[in-house]
């Protein structure tokens, strides 16, 4: 990765933001953002905040970090070209956790199984928090909140402008995502987003429309008995399954969950 620095005339210290338009090169997209860093008596440096190379269908971003003397060094961040709001590192870590669970882990008492699903998805079990402030007691406990989504921090505060049917306009989830997300899975956050709209092409659910993010896993209760479930990824690939017992979500929720998909 190459960080591009432009040295300009020295001006008093005054951080500000600017916009730089760069010519597009083959296989290269330069995002049009820059920061102006000025140091008294030395120089001001304008550096491109993100340079993206499309490699093998996945954009690899190289956001420069301020190094010694105002120069730039680069770190690699992957960006999904179709759903750029996806926190890809976090999504992969969720997949690793989901597949590390055994069928026995997912065939235990439902309350224990649900805690393991939250852990796998990078969410805290916050049943005493207020709704909108990190409450996760609804996650996987009804028909609709069954998509585990990993989104980048900058899109976690995105809202629904009315494009998603059946979802309140606004639907601000950012503060709850910040409060409930486990940081060890990587940058961004996790949330149990609504499944409705996932059966359309392209998907018209909260993950894909509001957050422009892929679903890390979706819980689907299976007919005819609706006593077992499968966990599938964004492409429908099965990641795991289980047959829990105990105080399961109501039967009408389990049937409706399957109908939504």
C-alpha positions in Angstrom: 0.0 0.0 0.0 1.3 3.4 -0.9 0.3 6.4 1.2 0.3 9.6 -0.9 1.5 12.7 0.8 1.4 16.2 -0.6 3.6 18.8 1.1 2.3 22.3 1.1 3.2 25.7 2.4 3.4 25.8 6.2 0.4 27.3 7.9 -0.6 27.6 11.6 -1.9 24.4 13.3 -5.5 24.0 12.2 -6.8 20.5 11.5 -9.6 20.5 8.9 -11.1 18.2 6.3 -11.0 18.6 2.6 -12.0 16.7 -0.5 -9.5 15.5 -3.1 -10.7 14.2 -6.5 -8.2 11.7 -7.9 -8.3 10.2 -11.4 -9.6 6.7 -11.5 -7.0 4.1 -12.6 -7.6 0.6 -13.8 -8.6 -1.7 -10.9 -8.2 1.2 -8.5 -10.7 3.4 -6.8 -9.5 6.2 -4.7 -12.2 7.3 -2.2 -12.5 11.1 -2.3 -11.6 12.1 1.2 -8.6 13.8 2.7 -7.4 15.4 5.8 -5.2 18.5 6.1 -2.6 18.4 8.8 -0.6 21.5 9.4 2.4 21.9 11.8 3.6 25.4 12.7 6.9 26.4 10.9 7.2 23.0 9.1 4.6 22.1 6.5 1.1 21.1 5.9 0.4 17.6 4.5 -2.7 16.6 2.6 -3.1 12.8 2.5 -5.7 10.6 1.0 -7.6 8.9 3.8 -8.5 5.8 2.0 -7.2 4.1 -1.2 -9.0 1.1 -2.4 -7.7 -1.7 -4.7 -10.2 -4.2 -6.0 -8.6 -7.6 -5.6 -10.4 -10.8 -6.3 -13.8 -9.3 -5.9 -13.0 -7.8 -2.5 -11.9 -4.2 -2.1 -8.8 -3.9 0.0 -8.5 -0.4 1.6 -5.4 1.2 2.7 -6.2 4.0 5.0 -3.0 5.9 5.9 -2.1 6.7 9.5 -0.1 9.7 10.5 3.4 8.6 10.9 6.7 10.4 11.9 7.1 13.9 10.6 3.5 14.0 9.3 4.2 11.3 6.7 1.7 8.5 6.2 1.8 4.8 6.8 -0.9 2.4 5.7 -3.1 -0.3 7.3 -5.2 -2.8 5.4 -9.0 -3.0 5.7 -11.1 -5.2 3.6 -14.3 -3.8 2.1 -17.1 -5.8 0.5 -17.7 -4.2 -3.0 -21.5 -5.2 -3.0 -22.2 -4.4 0.7 -19.6 -2.0 1.8 -21.1 -1.6 5.3 -20.1 -5.1 6.2 -17.5 -5.5 9.0 -15.6 -8.3 7.2 -13.1 -9.1 9.9 -15.9 -9.3 12.5 -18.1 -11.4 10.2 -15.3 -14.0 9.8 -14.7 -14.1 13.5 -18.5 -14.7 14.0 -18.3 -17.5 11.5 -15.4 -19.0 13.4 -17.3 -18.9 16.6 -20.5 -20.3 15.1 -18.7 -23.3 13.6 -16.8 -23.9 16.8 -20.1 -24.7 18.6 -21.1 -28.4 18.6 -24.6 -29.7 17.8 -24.8 -30.5 21.5 -24.0 -26.9 22.4 -27.0 -25.9 20.2 -29.3 -28.7 21.5 -29.3 -27.6 25.1 -31.9 -25.6 27.1 -33.0 -22.7 24.9 -31.8 -20.0 27.3 -28.3 -21.5 27.2 -28.4 -21.9 23.4 -29.5 -18.3 23.0 -26.6 -17.1 25.1 -24.2 -19.0 22.9 -25.7 -17.5 19.8 -25.3 -14.1 21.2 -21.6 -14.9 22.1 -21.0 -16.3 18.7 -22.5 -13.2 17.1 -20.4 -10.8 19.2 -23.3 -9.6 21.4 -23.7 -9.2 25.2 -26.6 -10.8 26.9 -28.2 -7.6 28.1 -31.8 -8.4 29.3 -32.0 -5.6 31.8 -31.0 -2.7 29.5 -33.6 -0.4 28.1 -34.7 -1.0 24.4 -32.5 1.1 22.2 -29.7 1.2 24.8 -28.3 -2.3 24.2 -31.2 -4.6 25.2 -30.7 -8.0 23.5 -33.4 -10.0 25.2 -35.4 -10.0 21.9 -32.5 -11.4 19.9 -33.5 -14.8 18.4 -36.6 -14.8 20.7 -39.3 -13.9 18.1 -39.9 -14.5 14.4 -38.1 -11.5 13.1 -35.0 -10.5 15.1 -33.0 -13.5 13.7 -30.4 -12.0 11.4 -27.0 -11.5 13.1 -25.4 -8.6 11.2 -21.9 -7.2 11.5 -21.6 -3.7 10.4 -18.8 -1.1 10.3 -18.9 1.6 13.0 -19.6 4.4 10.6 -22.8 2.8 9.3 -24.1 1.5 12.7 -25.9 4.8 13.2 -27.6 4.6 9.7 -31.4 5.0 9.8 -34.3 3.6 7.8 -35.7 6.3 5.5 -38.8 4.3 4.7 -37.3 1.8 2.2 -37.8 -1.2 4.4 -41.5 -2.3 4.7 -42.7 -3.1 8.2 -39.8 -1.2 9.9 -40.3 2.1 11.6 -38.9 5.1 9.8 -35.7 6.1 11.6 -35.0 2.8 13.4 -31.9 4.3 15.0 -30.0 1.3 16.4 -26.5 2.8 16.7 -26.4 3.5 20.5 -27.7 0.0 21.3 -25.2 -1.6 18.9 -22.3 0.3 20.6 -23.5 -0.8 24.1 -24.1 -4.5 23.2 -21.2 -5.4 20.9 -18.3 -7.4 22.1 -15.1 -5.6 21.0 -12.8 -8.6 20.7 -14.4 -9.8 17.4 -13.0 -6.8 15.5 -13.9 -3.3 14.3 -17.5 -2.4 14.0 -20.5 -3.8 15.8 -23.1 -6.6 15.8 -26.9 -6.6 16.0 -29.8 -9.0 15.7 -31.5 -7.2 12.8 -35.0 -7.9 11.3 -35.4 -10.8 8.8 -38.4 -9.5 7.0 -37.6 -8.6 3.3 -34.8 -11.2 3.1 -36.9 -13.3 0.7 -36.8 -10.6 -2.0 -34.1 -10.3 -4.6 -32.0 -8.3 -3.9 -32.7 -8.6 -0.1 -34.8 -5.8 1.3 -34.1 -6.4 5.0 -32.5 -4.1 7.6 -29.0 -5.6 7.2 -28.8 -5.2 3.4 -30.7 -1.9 3.0 -30.2 0.2 6.2 -26.7 -0.9 6.9 -25.5 -2.1 3.5 -24.1 -5.1 5.2 -24.2 -8.9 4.8 -25.8 -11.1 7.4 -23.2 -13.1 9.3 -25.8 -15.8 10.1 -29.5 -16.2 10.0 -31.5 -18.4 12.4 -34.3 -20.3 10.6 -36.7 -22.7 12.5 -37.4 -25.8 10.4 -40.7 -27.4 9.5 -42.7 -29.5 10.1 -42.2 -29.6 13.9 -40.3 -26.3 14.2 -38.3 -27.7 17.1 -34.9 -27.5 15.3 -33.2 -24.7 13.6 -30.4 -24.1 11.1 -27.9 -21.2 11.0 -27.1 -20.1 7.4 -24.7 -17.4 6.1 -25.6 -14.6 3.7 -25.4 -17.1 0.7 -27.6 -19.7 2.4 -24.7 -22.0 3.3 -25.4 -24.0 6.4 -23.1 -23.1 9.3 -24.6 -25.1 12.1 -27.8 -26.5 13.5 -29.5 -27.5 16.8 -32.6 -28.9 18.5 -33.0 -27.0 21.8 -35.6 -27.7 24.4 -37.2 -25.8 27.2 -38.9 -22.4 26.9 -38.6 -22.0 23.1 -40.0 -19.0 21.3 -43.8 -19.3 20.8 -44.8 -21.7 18.0 -46.4 -18.9 16.0 -43.1 -17.1 16.1 -41.2 -20.1 14.9 -43.7 -20.8 12.0 -43.7 -17.1 11.1 -39.8 -17.1 11.1 -39.8 -19.8 8.5 -42.4 -18.1 6.4 -40.3 -14.9 6.3 -37.5 -16.7 4.5 
